[in-house]
Amino acid sequence: MNMIPLNLLNFFISDVRDGLGPFLAVFLQQNHWEVDQIGWVMTISGLTGMIITAPISTLADIIHTKRAIIIISALIIILACCLNYYYPFFYVTLSTQILTAIAGAAIPPAINAITLGLVGQKGFDHQLGRNESYNHGGNACSAMMTGIFSYYFGLKAVFALMVIWTILSIITIQFIRPEKIDYKAARGLNETQKDPRPISDLLKNTHLLVLAITVTLFHLANAAMLPLLSQAMVARGTAGNAGTYTALTIIIAQMTMIPMALLASQMAQTKGYKSIFIFALIALPIRGLLAGMIQHPFILIPVQMLDGIGAGLMGVAVPGLTAKILSGSGRINSGIGIIMTVQGIGASLSPSIAGIIAKHYHYNMAFLALSLIAVIGLCFWLVANNSNSPYKIS
């Protein structure tokens, strides 16, 4: 099966589904926003995404027009991006980030459903690694272009490139033919099954609960590190051009994530996902300690390489393991939505916690606090998956 359209969609949609990311924090900082105000906007929009993720993921299981979810989401992001650039005021920015959060939450389950529908459960592990590698490649390419253009034209280049990337995503998805998507496979049903299990069964699944708690702690520690690193260097006056520095943080991480995603895909097929989680959880506290203890701007290289290791492995492991846990349930995308919801809780709270600590106790203490949360996540995963644990994931 020719997977070029799906690969290209992942390449172009990568920059779209994540919104403006750390560039927004720097853009708002240059518009004289306080660091805690930036944190609150990110938290509120993150909570919005958290609330909408589960219903939209369930919708991705139910409806056949999965491509339409991506197209509508992309159009919403274009509108939000334009409004945010021209009117960078608190309530306007808050509104645009809420819209972006809703649209961004809709895209991953739709892509997962399309992938499952095209390759089935047997091919999902392999294609998931390719999806993530193209996704990270797209992010790296976009960040590189943003860094170059923002050097000459300022941060307005970020907004222009976001619109271009979104339009390319809409064009690319037209080449994925709907008749090639098996809609039973897309939700995790096999040929002999007619009806999905009750959605309440997902909430009783202890394996899914262990995964959810681990993912929440990971993103509670991880989400604020990249924007906080950019803000810290800008505040210290050591970042040089803010747009270029922020772009470099993304490029390094995304280029590291590409081989990590492919490695995670291979490990999943041979050794399973549990060891992938351990490597990802170990990388995170080391990253936070380096960022908190060393203030030289070149620290971004090892810090963002560690980000690439942790996030690159997690990006493949989380949906892949969820799909295995819920195989045959007909609720795979709903289950991924639940995991993304709790992931959103951690990710949305992370900037506010880090922002408050950074404002009152300095950036270094914020990085150390995030590292401590990461250690707690690692300990929980190890205890829950020891040989005597009733919650051990097989």
Secondary structure as GFF3:
##gff-version 3
##sequence-region A 1 394
A	DSSP	alpha_helix	4	17	.	.	.	ID=ss1
A	DSSP	alpha_helix	22	30	.	.	.	ID=ss2
A	DSSP	alpha_helix	35	62	.	.	.	ID=ss3
A	DSSP	alpha_helix	66	86	.	.	.	ID=ss4
A	DSSP	alpha_helix	90	119	.	.	.	ID=ss5
A	DSSP	alpha_helix	124	153	.	.	.	ID=ss6
A	DSSP	alpha_helix	156	173	.	.	.	ID=ss7
A	DSSP	three_ten_helix	178	180	.	.	.	ID=ss8
A	DSSP	three_ten_helix	185	187	.	.	.	ID=ss9
A	DSSP	alpha_helix	200	203	.	.	.	ID=ss10
A	DSSP	alpha_helix	206	222	.	.	.	ID=ss11
A	DSSP	alpha_helix	225	236	.	.	.	ID=ss12
A	DSSP	alpha_helix	242	270	.	.	.	ID=ss13
A	DSSP	alpha_helix	274	293	.	.	.	ID=ss14
A	DSSP	three_ten_helix	297	299	.	.	.	ID=ss15
A	DSSP	alpha_helix	300	325	.	.	.	ID=ss16
A	DSSP	alpha_helix	332	361	.	.	.	ID=ss17
A	DSSP	alpha_helix	363	384	.	.	.	ID=ss18
###
